[in-house]
Amino acid sequence: MFQGATQLSLDSKGRLAIPARHRDILLAHFAGQLVLTADADGCLLCYPQPEWQPIRDKLLKLSSLNPRIRALQRRLIGYAEDVEMDAAGRVLISPALRGYAMLDKRVMLIGQGNKLELWDEAKWTAQQEIALSFSHGELPPELEGFTL
């Protein structure tokens, strides 16, 4: 559903204008309803609201007695915010989420199938340099035999 990388800018109020190709899908299928939350890699995850519900429900059913599970619940559910696109196709990113992902002005919106990722542009560039290490023989076992 969502794919591609788009360089964007946040406005002075922390609003992000969703590109038309994603905005049209979000309006047609999800009434512009999104959930933003924090990812362990330091970006924000942007789920259409119905895509987020089963993830949240699964997380809440896990035992909070396990410290690692509880930490994951705190990050994903604790930072989760319902947002709605405005009439101009923008979403407001709260100061807490902007601070978590260190979002300033220049950002990258990355399609990931059922969700979007929102990265600080410099952090995205650094992430891509790490990903290039696959070309130097560090391919994860799960990708052995995978071809494009």
C-alpha positions as CSV (number, residue, x, y, z in Angstrom):
1,M,0.0,0.0,0.0
2,F,2.6,2.6,1.1
3,Q,6.0,2.7,-0.7
4,G,8.6,5.1,-1.7
5,A,10.7,7.8,0.0
6,T,9.8,11.5,0.1
7,Q,11.8,14.4,1.4
8,L,9.5,16.8,3.3
9,S,9.6,19.7,5.7
10,L,7.8,20.3,8.9
11,D,6.3,23.7,9.3
12,S,6.9,25.9,12.3
13,K,4.0,24.4,14.2
14,G,5.2,20.8,13.7
15,R,2.7,20.0,10.9
16,L,3.6,17.5,8.1
17,A,1.9,17.8,4.7
18,I,1.2,14.2,3.6
19,P,2.1,13.7,-0.1
20,A,-0.8,13.3,-2.4
21,R,-0.2,9.7,-3.3
22,H,-0.4,8.7,0.4
23,R,-3.0,11.3,1.3
24,D,-5.4,9.9,-1.3
25,I,-5.1,6.4,0.1
26,L,-5.5,7.6,3.7
27,L,-8.6,9.6,2.9
28,A,-10.3,7.0,0.7
29,H,-9.7,4.0,2.9
30,F,-9.1,5.3,6.4
31,A,-10.9,8.7,6.6
32,G,-7.5,10.4,7.3
33,Q,-7.2,8.7,10.7
34,L,-3.7,7.9,11.8
35,V,-1.8,6.7,14.8
36,L,1.7,8.0,15.4
37,T,4.1,6.2,17.7
38,A,7.8,5.9,18.6
39,D,10.0,3.2,17.0
40,A,13.1,1.7,18.6
41,D,15.2,2.9,15.7
42,G,14.5,6.5,16.6
43,C,11.9,7.3,13.9
44,L,8.1,7.6,14.2
45,L,5.7,4.9,12.9
46,C,2.6,6.2,11.1
47,Y,-0.2,3.6,11.0
48,P,-3.7,4.0,9.5
49,Q,-5.9,3.7,12.6
50,P,-7.4,0.3,11.6
51,E,-3.9,-1.1,10.9
52,W,-2.7,0.0,14.4
53,Q,-5.6,-1.6,16.4
54,P,-4.6,-5.3,16.1
55,I,-1.0,-4.4,16.9
56,R,-2.0,-2.5,20.0
57,D,-4.4,-5.3,21.1
58,K,-1.6,-7.9,20.7
59,L,0.8,-5.8,22.8
60,L,-1.7,-5.3,25.5
61,K,-2.3,-9.0,25.8
62,L,1.4,-9.7,26.4
63,S,2.5,-10.1,30.0
64,S,3.7,-6.8,31.5
65,L,5.7,-8.9,34.1
66,N,8.5,-9.4,31.5
67,P,10.6,-6.2,31.7
68,R,11.5,-6.3,27.9
69,I,7.8,-6.7,26.9
70,R,6.9,-3.9,29.4
71,A,9.5,-1.6,27.9
72,L,8.1,-2.3,24.4
73,Q,4.6,-1.6,25.6
74,R,5.7,1.6,27.2
75,R,7.4,2.8,24.0
76,L,4.8,1.8,21.4
77,I,1.6,2.3,23.4
78,G,2.9,5.1,25.7
79,Y,3.8,7.3,22.7
80,A,0.9,6.4,20.5
81,E,-1.2,9.4,19.5
82,D,-4.3,9.5,17.4
83,V,-4.1,12.2,14.7
84,E,-6.4,13.3,11.9
85,M,-5.4,14.9,8.7
86,D,-6.7,18.4,8.4
87,A,-8.5,19.9,5.3
88,A,-5.1,20.7,3.8
89,G,-3.8,17.1,4.2
90,R,-1.5,17.9,7.1
91,V,-1.0,16.1,10.4
92,L,0.2,17.8,13.6
93,I,3.1,16.0,15.2
94,S,3.2,16.6,19.0
95,P,6.2,18.1,20.7
96,A,6.8,14.8,22.5
97,L,6.9,12.8,19.3
98,R,9.1,15.4,17.5
99,G,11.5,15.3,20.5
100,Y,11.6,11.5,20.6
101,A,12.5,11.3,16.9
102,M,14.6,14.5,17.0
103,L,12.5,15.9,14.1
104,D,13.4,19.5,13.2
105,K,12.5,20.8,9.8
106,R,13.9,18.4,7.1
107,V,12.3,14.9,7.3
108,M,11.9,11.8,5.2
109,L,8.6,9.9,4.9
110,I,9.3,6.3,4.0
111,G,6.6,3.9,2.8
112,Q,6.7,0.4,4.5
113,G,3.7,-1.4,3.2
114,N,1.0,-1.1,5.8
115,K,2.6,1.9,7.5
116,L,4.9,4.9,7.0
117,E,8.0,5.8,8.8
118,L,8.9,9.4,9.6
119,W,12.7,10.1,10.0
120,D,14.8,13.1,10.7
121,E,16.6,13.5,7.3
122,A,20.2,13.2,8.8
123,K,19.2,10.1,10.8
124,W,17.7,8.5,7.7
125,T,20.9,9.1,5.8
126,A,22.9,7.5,8.6
127,Q,20.5,4.6,8.6
128,Q,21.0,4.0,4.9
129,E,24.8,3.9,5.4
130,I,24.3,1.1,7.9
131,A,22.0,-0.7,5.5
132,L,24.7,-0.6,2.8
133,S,26.8,-3.0,5.0
134,F,24.7,-5.8,3.4
135,S,26.7,-5.4,0.3
136,H,29.9,-6.3,2.2
137,G,28.9,-9.9,3.1
138,E,26.8,-9.2,6.2
139,L,23.6,-10.5,4.8
140,P,21.2,-11.8,7.5
141,P,20.5,-15.5,7.2
142,E,16.8,-14.8,6.5
143,L,17.8,-13.2,3.2
144,E,20.0,-16.0,1.9
145,G,18.8,-16.9,-1.5
146,F,16.6,-13.7,-1.8
147,T,16.9,-12.1,-5.2
148,L,15.4,-9.0,-6.8
